[in-house]
Amino acid sequence: MSRVELSIIGVFVGVMCPLSLFVFGWWLVALLSVYNILNISDNVIVGIAFAGLGVGIILDILGLKNLISRFYTLELRWLVLVYIFWSCIAVAFFMGLPFGNIVLGIIAGVYIGRKHYYAGTSKDLFAMSARYVGIFAALITGILASAIGFMALNDRYTLRMIYSSVGLKPSSITDVANAILVGMGCVVLVVLQFWCTKFAAMFAFRLGKRVT
């Protein structure tokens, strides 16, 4: 593995570990507060979030080198959980828009491509894995997009914005038209996510010696 790739992995892991714990701490406690499960003040929410950040930094100090060396051999179940977590955060961060999810799918594709390159996987087996990761990313994006889309059906202001953005008159808003529009949007996102993820995996796999 080249120094450039090692550096990229080091920066990625070094940032993502504390950032993930910071965001996880913030959202977990905030949700408990919002849904009145626990009575938590804003100061406590911020404190727990920064405590997560601190724990992440400590983990970086203690185990960053080990994580870098095992980066392409991490257990799939943990990667799936991390991907789903950040997919949900991306939806919230971009206020329901899919931009963050598309980027996450591309990152997942690049990871799978490099993982199989270093494992010396055959082209046929890799092609199957690239298809599977594309389907997985598309499935997650489709589920989240459907949930956000159908929640938007009850928001007339959002619907007017959507109709205007695709050149339709707000007067044409009906329940059937709304459902069709949301369904078509979800299909487009699923197809786009699949091909973006699969192409990223294929590109990373073929990069080969040009990186190493």
C-alpha positions as CSV (number, residue, x, y, z in Angstrom):
1,M,0.0,0.0,0.0
2,S,1.4,3.4,-0.9
3,R,2.1,6.2,1.5
4,V,-0.5,8.3,-0.1
5,E,-3.2,5.7,0.5
6,L,-2.0,5.1,4.0
7,S,-2.2,8.8,4.7
8,I,-5.7,9.1,3.3
9,I,-6.8,6.1,5.4
10,G,-5.1,7.6,8.5
11,V,-6.9,10.9,8.1
12,F,-10.2,9.3,7.3
13,V,-10.1,6.9,10.3
14,G,-8.6,9.6,12.6
15,V,-11.4,12.0,11.9
16,M,-14.3,9.6,11.7
17,C,-13.7,7.8,15.0
18,P,-14.1,10.9,17.2
19,L,-16.6,12.5,14.9
20,S,-18.8,9.4,15.0
21,L,-18.8,9.3,18.7
22,F,-19.5,13.0,19.0
23,V,-22.5,12.8,16.7
24,F,-23.7,9.6,18.2
25,G,-23.6,11.0,21.7
26,W,-25.3,14.2,20.6
27,W,-28.2,12.6,18.7
28,L,-28.8,9.8,21.2
29,V,-29.2,12.1,24.2
30,A,-31.1,14.7,22.1
31,L,-33.6,12.1,21.0
32,L,-34.1,10.9,24.5
33,S,-34.8,14.5,25.5
34,V,-37.0,15.3,22.6
35,Y,-39.3,12.3,23.1
36,N,-39.4,13.0,26.9
37,I,-37.8,9.7,27.7
38,L,-35.3,11.5,29.9
39,N,-35.3,15.1,31.2
40,I,-31.9,16.3,29.9
41,S,-30.8,19.9,29.7
42,D,-29.0,21.4,26.7
43,N,-25.8,21.7,28.6
44,V,-25.8,18.0,29.4
45,I,-26.4,17.1,25.8
46,V,-23.4,19.2,24.7
47,G,-21.3,17.8,27.5
48,I,-22.1,14.2,26.5
49,A,-21.4,15.0,22.8
50,F,-18.0,16.4,23.7
51,A,-17.3,13.5,26.0
52,G,-17.9,11.2,23.0
53,L,-15.4,13.4,21.0
54,G,-12.9,13.0,23.8
55,V,-13.3,9.2,23.9
56,G,-12.8,9.1,20.1
57,I,-9.6,11.1,20.3
58,I,-8.3,8.7,23.1
59,L,-9.2,5.7,20.9
60,D,-7.3,7.4,18.0
61,I,-4.2,7.8,20.2
62,L,-4.3,4.2,21.5
63,G,-5.4,2.3,18.4
64,L,-5.1,4.4,15.2
65,K,-2.1,2.4,13.9
66,N,-3.9,-0.8,14.5
67,L,-7.1,0.4,12.8
68,I,-5.1,1.6,9.8
69,S,-3.4,-1.8,9.4
70,R,-6.7,-3.6,9.6
71,F,-8.7,-1.1,7.7
72,Y,-9.5,-3.4,4.7
73,T,-10.2,-6.5,7.0
74,L,-12.7,-5.0,9.4
75,E,-15.8,-7.1,10.2
76,L,-18.7,-6.6,7.8
77,R,-21.3,-6.3,10.5
78,W,-19.6,-3.3,12.1
79,L,-19.2,-1.6,8.7
80,V,-22.9,-2.1,8.0
81,L,-23.9,-0.6,11.3
82,V,-21.6,2.4,10.7
83,Y,-23.0,2.9,7.2
84,I,-26.6,2.8,8.4
85,F,-25.8,5.2,11.2
86,W,-24.1,7.8,8.9
87,S,-26.9,7.3,6.3
88,C,-29.4,8.4,8.9
89,I,-27.2,11.3,10.0
90,A,-26.7,12.4,6.4
91,V,-30.5,12.6,5.9
92,A,-30.9,14.8,8.9
93,F,-27.8,16.9,8.1
94,F,-29.0,17.6,4.5
95,M,-32.6,18.1,5.7
96,G,-34.0,15.1,3.8
97,L,-32.0,15.6,0.6
98,P,-30.0,12.6,-0.6
99,F,-26.7,14.2,-1.4
100,G,-24.9,12.8,1.7
101,N,-26.3,9.3,1.0
102,I,-25.0,9.3,-2.5
103,V,-21.5,10.3,-1.2
104,L,-21.6,7.6,1.4
105,G,-22.5,5.0,-1.2
106,I,-19.5,6.1,-3.3
107,I,-17.2,5.8,-0.3
108,A,-18.6,2.3,0.4
109,G,-17.9,1.4,-3.2
110,V,-14.3,2.7,-3.1
111,Y,-13.7,0.7,0.1
112,I,-15.0,-2.5,-1.4
113,G,-13.0,-2.0,-4.5
114,R,-9.7,-1.5,-2.6
115,K,-10.5,-4.3,-0.2
116,H,-10.9,-6.8,-2.9
117,Y,-7.9,-5.5,-4.8
118,Y,-5.6,-6.1,-1.9
119,A,-7.2,-9.5,-1.2
120,G,-6.4,-10.6,-4.7
121,T,-10.0,-11.4,-5.5
122,S,-10.9,-12.7,-8.9
123,K,-12.7,-10.4,-11.3
124,D,-15.8,-12.5,-11.3
125,L,-16.0,-12.7,-7.5
126,F,-15.3,-8.9,-7.2
127,A,-18.1,-8.2,-9.8
128,M,-20.5,-10.0,-7.6
129,S,-19.4,-8.1,-4.5
130,A,-19.6,-4.8,-6.3
131,R,-23.2,-5.6,-7.3
132,Y,-24.1,-6.6,-3.8
133,V,-22.6,-3.4,-2.2
134,G,-24.5,-1.4,-4.9
135,I,-27.7,-3.1,-4.0
136,F,-27.1,-2.6,-0.3
137,A,-26.4,1.1,-0.7
138,A,-29.4,1.6,-3.0
139,L,-31.7,-0.3,-0.5
140,I,-30.7,2.0,2.4
141,T,-31.1,5.1,0.3
142,G,-34.4,3.8,-1.0
143,I,-35.8,3.1,2.5
144,L,-34.7,6.5,3.8
145,A,-35.9,8.4,0.7
146,S,-39.3,6.7,0.9
147,A,-39.7,7.5,4.6
148,I,-38.8,11.2,4.0
149,G,-40.8,11.4,0.8
150,F,-44.0,10.1,2.4
151,M,-43.6,12.3,5.4
152,A,-43.3,15.2,3.0
153,L,-46.8,14.4,1.7
154,N,-48.3,16.1,4.7
155,D,-46.2,19.2,4.3
156,R,-47.9,21.5,1.6
157,Y,-45.1,24.0,1.6
158,T,-42.5,21.3,0.8
159,L,-44.8,19.9,-1.9
160,R,-45.1,23.3,-3.5
161,M,-41.3,23.6,-3.6
162,I,-41.0,20.1,-5.1
163,Y,-43.6,20.8,-7.8
164,S,-42.0,24.1,-8.7
165,S,-38.5,22.5,-8.9
166,V,-39.8,20.0,-11.5
167,G,-41.8,22.6,-13.5
168,L,-45.3,21.6,-12.3
169,K,-48.0,24.0,-11.1
170,P,-48.8,23.9,-7.4
171,S,-52.5,23.8,-8.5
172,S,-51.9,20.3,-9.8
173,I,-51.1,18.9,-6.3
174,T,-53.3,15.9,-5.6
175,D,-52.8,12.8,-3.3
176,V,-52.3,10.6,-6.3
177,A,-49.9,13.0,-8.0
178,N,-47.9,13.3,-4.8
179,A,-47.6,9.6,-4.4
180,I,-46.5,9.1,-8.0
181,L,-43.9,11.9,-7.7
182,V,-42.5,10.5,-4.5
183,G,-42.4,7.0,-6.0
184,M,-40.6,8.2,-9.1
185,G,-38.1,10.2,-7.1
186,C,-37.3,7.2,-4.9
187,V,-36.8,5.0,-8.0
188,V,-34.4,7.5,-9.6
189,L,-32.4,7.8,-6.3
190,V,-32.2,4.0,-6.0
191,V,-30.9,3.6,-9.5
192,L,-28.5,6.5,-9.2
193,Q,-27.2,5.2,-5.9
194,F,-26.7,1.7,-7.2
195,W,-24.7,2.8,-10.3
196,C,-22.6,5.4,-8.4
197,T,-21.7,2.8,-5.8
198,K,-20.9,0.1,-8.3
199,F,-18.9,2.3,-10.5
200,A,-16.9,3.6,-7.6
201,A,-16.1,0.0,-6.6
202,M,-15.0,-0.9,-10.1
203,F,-12.9,2.2,-10.4
204,A,-11.1,1.6,-7.1
205,F,-10.6,-2.1,-7.9
206,R,-9.1,-1.3,-11.3
207,L,-6.9,1.5,-10.0
208,G,-4.5,-1.2,-8.9
209,K,-0.8,-0.6,-9.4
210,R,-1.4,3.1,-10.2
211,V,-2.0,3.6,-6.5
212,T,0.2,0.9,-5.0
